Amino acid sequence: MDENQYNSLIEKVATMMEKDGLSVDEQNAQKLQKYKDHAKSNSNLNDEDTTKLVYESLLYLKLKNSDSGDPLQKGDEFGAGFS
């Protein structure tokens, strides 16, 4: 999976989370399983990478909902660049 596909999947998962009203601080594995399953069914990622993608989606949402800037650019300020 190339970088554009990966970032696109992050955005899709983040959109699902947003529509579901999921908290950007959610840590409950059971609540996040739906998003892991979606990511896994739409990619060739393993369990560890799927989990990472779900947490990157949460971070993307948090940055997207911040007061300014592009979330993909602002992530660099937190040391959490997107792949």
ChimeraX commands (.cxc) that place a marker at each C-alpha (Angstrom):
marker #1 position 0.00,0.00,0.00 radius 0.5
marker #1 position 1.48,3.31,-1.00 radius 0.5
marker #1 position 1.42,6.48,1.08 radius 0.5
marker #1 position -1.57,8.01,-0.74 radius 0.5
marker #1 position -3.66,4.87,-0.26 radius 0.5
marker #1 position -2.69,4.71,3.41 radius 0.5
marker #1 position -3.60,8.35,4.01 radius 0.5
marker #1 position -6.86,7.88,2.13 radius 0.5
marker #1 position -7.74,4.94,4.38 radius 0.5
marker #1 position -6.94,7.05,7.46 radius 0.5
marker #1 position -9.36,9.70,6.20 radius 0.5
marker #1 position -12.08,7.11,5.49 radius 0.5
marker #1 position -11.76,5.57,8.95 radius 0.5
marker #1 position -11.70,9.03,10.56 radius 0.5
marker #1 position -14.87,9.96,8.67 radius 0.5
marker #1 position -16.57,6.82,9.96 radius 0.5
marker #1 position -15.49,7.67,13.50 radius 0.5
marker #1 position -16.75,11.21,13.15 radius 0.5
marker #1 position -20.16,10.07,11.84 radius 0.5
marker #1 position -20.42,7.61,14.74 radius 0.5
marker #1 position -19.64,10.36,17.25 radius 0.5
marker #1 position -16.60,8.53,18.59 radius 0.5
marker #1 position -14.47,10.49,21.03 radius 0.5
marker #1 position -11.03,11.38,19.68 radius 0.5
marker #1 position -9.65,10.13,23.00 radius 0.5
marker #1 position -11.32,6.70,22.77 radius 0.5
marker #1 position -9.11,3.84,23.99 radius 0.5
marker #1 position -11.67,1.03,24.41 radius 0.5
marker #1 position -10.51,-1.80,22.13 radius 0.5
marker #1 position -14.05,-3.12,21.73 radius 0.5
marker #1 position -15.30,0.23,20.43 radius 0.5
marker #1 position -12.33,0.51,18.07 radius 0.5
marker #1 position -12.72,-3.03,16.70 radius 0.5
marker #1 position -15.29,-1.89,14.12 radius 0.5
marker #1 position -12.74,0.48,12.61 radius 0.5
marker #1 position -9.96,-2.13,12.68 radius 0.5
marker #1 position -12.24,-4.56,10.87 radius 0.5
marker #1 position -13.09,-1.94,8.24 radius 0.5
marker #1 position -9.44,-1.05,7.70 radius 0.5
marker #1 position -8.42,-4.70,7.50 radius 0.5
marker #1 position -11.13,-5.50,4.95 radius 0.5
marker #1 position -10.03,-2.57,2.78 radius 0.5
marker #1 position -6.30,-3.21,2.88 radius 0.5
marker #1 position -3.64,-5.87,3.17 radius 0.5
marker #1 position -2.46,-4.65,6.59 radius 0.5
marker #1 position -1.71,-7.03,9.46 radius 0.5
marker #1 position -3.25,-6.66,12.95 radius 0.5
marker #1 position -0.49,-4.46,14.31 radius 0.5
marker #1 position -0.54,-2.11,11.32 radius 0.5
marker #1 position -4.34,-1.98,11.37 radius 0.5
marker #1 position -4.28,-0.95,15.03 radius 0.5
marker #1 position -1.70,1.72,14.21 radius 0.5
marker #1 position -3.91,3.02,11.40 radius 0.5
marker #1 position -6.93,3.27,13.73 radius 0.5
marker #1 position -4.93,5.29,16.26 radius 0.5
marker #1 position -3.55,7.48,13.47 radius 0.5
marker #1 position -7.15,8.07,12.41 radius 0.5
marker #1 position -7.98,9.22,15.94 radius 0.5
marker #1 position -4.99,11.54,15.88 radius 0.5
marker #1 position -6.03,12.83,12.46 radius 0.5
marker #1 position -9.49,13.64,13.86 radius 0.5
marker #1 position -7.98,15.38,16.87 radius 0.5
marker #1 position -5.75,17.51,14.67 radius 0.5
marker #1 position -8.53,18.14,12.16 radius 0.5
marker #1 position -10.74,19.47,14.93 radius 0.5
marker #1 position -8.01,21.71,16.32 radius 0.5
marker #1 position -8.24,25.43,15.79 radius 0.5
marker #1 position -5.91,25.82,12.82 radius 0.5
marker #1 position -3.79,24.24,10.16 radius 0.5
marker #1 position -3.75,21.19,7.97 radius 0.5
marker #1 position -3.85,18.02,10.11 radius 0.5
marker #1 position -1.27,16.23,7.98 radius 0.5
marker #1 position 1.13,19.17,8.29 radius 0.5
marker #1 position 0.43,19.84,11.99 radius 0.5
marker #1 position 1.10,16.20,12.86 radius 0.5
marker #1 position 4.80,16.86,12.29 radius 0.5
marker #1 position 4.78,19.33,15.18 radius 0.5
marker #1 position 3.72,16.52,17.53 radius 0.5
marker #1 position 6.21,14.03,16.16 radius 0.5
marker #1 position 3.31,12.05,14.76 radius 0.5
marker #1 position 3.72,12.27,11.03 radius 0.5
marker #1 position 1.44,10.21,8.89 radius 0.5
marker #1 position 3.00,7.52,6.76 radius 0.5
marker link #1:1,2 radius 0.2
marker link #1:2,3 radius 0.2
marker link #1:3,4 radius 0.2
marker link #1:4,5 radius 0.2
marker link #1:5,6 radius 0.2
marker link #1:6,7 radius 0.2
marker link #1:7,8 radius 0.2
marker link #1:8,9 radius 0.2
marker link #1:9,10 radius 0.2
marker link #1:10,11 radius 0.2
marker link #1:11,12 radius 0.2
marker link #1:12,13 radius 0.2
marker link #1:13,14 radius 0.2
marker link #1:14,15 radius 0.2
marker link #1:15,16 radius 0.2
marker link #1:16,17 radius 0.2
marker link #1:17,18 radius 0.2
marker link #1:18,19 radius 0.2
marker link #1:19,20 radius 0.2
marker link #1:20,21 radius 0.2
marker link #1:21,22 radius 0.2
marker link #1:22,23 radius 0.2
marker link #1:23,24 radius 0.2
marker link #1:24,25 radius 0.2
marker link #1:25,26 radius 0.2
marker link #1:26,27 radius 0.2
marker link #1:27,28 radius 0.2
marker link #1:28,29 radius 0.2
marker link #1:29,30 radius 0.2
marker link #1:30,31 radius 0.2
marker link #1:31,32 radius 0.2
marker link #1:32,33 radius 0.2
marker link #1:33,34 radius 0.2
marker link #1:34,35 radius 0.2
marker link #1:35,36 radius 0.2
marker link #1:36,37 radius 0.2
marker link #1:37,38 radius 0.2
marker link #1:38,39 radius 0.2
marker link #1:39,40 radius 0.2
marker link #1:40,41 radius 0.2
marker link #1:41,42 radius 0.2
marker link #1:42,43 radius 0.2
marker link #1:43,44 radius 0.2
marker link #1:44,45 radius 0.2
marker link #1:45,46 radius 0.2
marker link #1:46,47 radius 0.2
marker link #1:47,48 radius 0.2
marker link #1:48,49 radius 0.2
marker link #1:49,50 radius 0.2
marker link #1:50,51 radius 0.2
marker link #1:51,52 radius 0.2
marker link #1:52,53 radius 0.2
marker link #1:53,54 radius 0.2
marker link #1:54,55 radius 0.2
marker link #1:55,56 radius 0.2
marker link #1:56,57 radius 0.2
marker link #1:57,58 radius 0.2
marker link #1:58,59 radius 0.2
marker link #1:59,60 radius 0.2
marker link #1:60,61 radius 0.2
marker link #1:61,62 radius 0.2
marker link #1:62,63 radius 0.2
marker link #1:63,64 radius 0.2
marker link #1:64,65 radius 0.2
marker link #1:65,66 radius 0.2
marker link #1:66,67 radius 0.2
marker link #1:67,68 radius 0.2
marker link #1:68,69 radius 0.2
marker link #1:69,70 radius 0.2
marker link #1:70,71 radius 0.2
marker link #1:71,72 radius 0.2
marker link #1:72,73 radius 0.2
marker link #1:73,74 radius 0.2
marker link #1:74,75 radius 0.2
marker link #1:75,76 radius 0.2
marker link #1:76,77 radius 0.2
marker link #1:77,78 radius 0.2
marker link #1:78,79 radius 0.2
marker link #1:79,80 radius 0.2
marker link #1:80,81 radius 0.2
marker link #1:81,82 radius 0.2
marker link #1:82,83 radius 0.2
view
